[in-house]
């Protein structure tokens, strides 16, 4: 498939040089680089371990806190922030 990509001139020069060194076309070099980057990204995301967040206090969330409602959460946080005089 044909597509157009805009590249920085310096990067393009380096890529063309590398393609010549490897005896391959620029398109082939770009395809290989993309494949390698995407494969690493997928492999890295599969190997991540879950993060256990520390909990403080007892009983989880305080009454009136809804983590799915960011506007209300911000309101509660700002209200508490103001009550400390900061």
C-alpha positions, 0 to 999 in steps of 0.5 A: 500500500502506498502512503505518504509520511513526513519525516525530519530531513536529518532522520530521512538522511540517516534512514536512507544511509542505513537502508543502503548499508543493509542493501534494502529499500527505504520502505523495507527499512521503515516496515522492519523498524515499525514491526520491531517497535510494535512487537516490543510494545505489545510484548511489554504491555503483556508482561506488566504486573498488576500494581497493588496500590497502598491503602490508608485508613479503614473501610475504603472510600469515604462517604460521598466520594464517587470515583466515576464522577470527576467533577464531584471528586474535584469539588470535594477535594477543593472543599477539603483543600480550602478547609485547611486554609491553604 
